[in-house]
Amino acid sequence: MTFAARFPAKWPFLALAACAAAATVLFAGHAPARAAEAAVAIPPPVRDEPATTAATETAVFAGGCFWGVQGVFQHVRGVKQAVSGYAGGSAGTAHYDDVSGGDTGHAESVAVTYDPRQISYGKLLQVYFSVAHDPTQLNRQGPDTGTQYRSTVFYANDMQREVALAYIAQLGKAGVYAKPIVTTLENLKGFYPAEAYHQNFLVNNPRYPYIVYNDLPKIANLKQMFADIYQEQPVLVAVK
C-alpha cells in the first residue's frame, strides 16, 4: 500500500508527483499547497521552571502533524527522546485510523523527554511557539485540518501550566504574531505512543514530499534561529 493510500486523512486531495530535494510539491489538477509555516522570532519566556536536580522531565506538545514536531525536538540539545503519539482522548481510541476521524478528543502530539539541567521547559516552549508550528491556526496546521491537529500544550503539573499560561500572555502582549494565539492548555491525562511507522518519520523519509514541503523548513529554521541548542544528529526513538 502506498503512503498516500495509508494516510488519506493527511492528503484527501493529494496526487503525489515527483519529488526532488527542492521544497516544492505539485498537485495534479491543483495549485501548489500552502507553503510551510513561517518561523517567528519570539522572546524567551520571562517566567520559567525553577532550577532542579532531576535527571529527566517530560513535556507534551501538539502542533499539527506529529512528524514535523517530533523532527524539530529530535534536533534540540538536551532532549533525550521525542516520541510521536496521541493525547487528549482515551486509550481505546489512541490509534491512527481512529484519531484521523477527528472525533476522539486526541491530538497528534509529541512527548519530549529532556534533561532540565541542560534545557528548560520554557526554552522548549520557545522552540514550540516559534519554529515547530504556527500557534495562530485554529484546529489546523498547514494542509492538515481537524481537532486532531490543534495547537495544544498538555501540561503534566502546575508548574508547566503556569509557565505556559504566562508565556502565552507574554507573547500576546508583545504582539509578535499577526493574529491571536489560539493554543489551548489541557491537563495531560495520558499519552499513547503512535504506531512504529510514525516514529522517526522525518529522519527516515527526508525526500518524502510532505516532509520536504512542510517539515524540513522547520529544521532549517531551528538551526538558524537556535544555533546554541541545535544538534545535527537527531535523537531517535528505538522502534521494535
Order of alpha helices (4+ residues) and beta strands (2+ residues): alpha-beta-alpha-beta-alpha-beta-alpha-beta-beta-beta-alpha-beta-beta-alpha-alpha
